[in-house]
């Protein structure tokens, strides 16, 4: 166990944010209470304090939001010129840039993301909106040479899918919402956004700025609530597409719910990503990279490189260096700029991760660092977990097979390229992966053999709006980012005209 864990004190929550007014639903340009009058609490995972009471949408609220989105699509937004959609998105980007410090504080308070990390997300969030704004005016079909008899003109037209249900997770409240909202708006779709009940404040703030930017009423609607609210969105017969990021189990439920009207789906689901360290790698860079591939956002990232494969000749030294780095990381209040690991996002998530850590101990893995709660002293009321590095892990262990979504690394040795590729691919997931080597040929060989949507070579967690992102196997289907992301929100219509 780590005996030198560093903690930092908890600053008080600013008064302006500690007593937020009740938050409502946005339906057809109006902020309204849930039809049932029900609300739920938003809890600060660092302190256990209530941040806000938020309206809990039921089926009738979801239905009203879908009707508003359909009306806006049929009357105003669906026929809006691309240049106008672009103008409004660029205005939205400017407004988010203006208020980004507030967004960062909301994400930090509500899901425990260290303020240093949430503040650093400005470029990604604003950049994503501007990227999709640029694509709004680049949507086009094509003329097609055909072999039909006579004089026949054939071409395709790209048209917006229609009403989109966007269901987003809690581990990146603002960025995840923007990742769904921006391409949908750029293509001319309208939206019903369902944020996670654990992190609704940033998406609600985003909706306020969409209104301020001048988007017509009904183009963006927000229904907050728990799983039942998301299920109502997924099953609604007048939603044309659902974009979802979250657990594989919930993704499977959405697939089943979508069958009623065969709505289009894009699903970014769980992961259990391998991070492979060869003996010829730049070990200084690889140690830091392997640690932050998991400890970033307290391990609450679907692409966490939590299965650490290290070539046997350097395994012991390398893993001890990663553990030493973990032991020096500052765990504490997410409001403190020096904090590197804040709390997990909820008590439920804390209990889940601690259960996995117990499983690691019980199955014989050795915690070289961490391996316990960090809820001590001024952090006693929070959901803090020590950054944990297990050595002696095996492929059949629960901590190696299942997604933990917490700051836990399972390290294992390997002896050959063929062996490590086989073991890396021996999972039901296929989202991210890492390869660390100075050998260019080896890098390309392994990258080509890994069954994962993204392979990072000599780096990890590098995301850009222009680079497609998504998974293989049980990590979902469809891609976000890149130009092909837009295709998920567009239908292709073929037109065939006989000229003579």
Secondary structure, DSSP 8 states (H G I E B T S, - for coil): --S--EEE------HHHHT---B-EEETTEEE--TT--EEEEE-TTT--EEEEEE---HHHHHHHHHHHHHHIIIIITT--HHHHHHHHHHHHHHHHHTHHHHHHHHHHHH---HHHHHTTHHHHHHHHHHHHHHHT-----EE----SSSEEEEEEEEE--EEEEE--STTHHHHHHHHHHHHHHHT-EEEEE--TTS-HHHHHHHHHHHHHT--TTSEEE---SHHHHHHHHH-TT--EEEEES-HHHHHHHHHHGGGTT-EEEEE-----EEEE-TTS-HHHHHHHHHHHHHGGGG--TT---EEEEEHHHHHHHHHHHHHHHHHSEEE-TTSTT-SB---S-HHHHHHHHHHHHHHHHTT-EEEE--SB---GGGTTS--B--EEEES--TTSHHHHS---SSEEEEEEE--HHHHHHHHH-SS--S-EEEE-S-HHHHHHHHHH--SS--EES--S---TTS-B--SGGGEES-BSSTHHHHTTEEEEEEEEE--
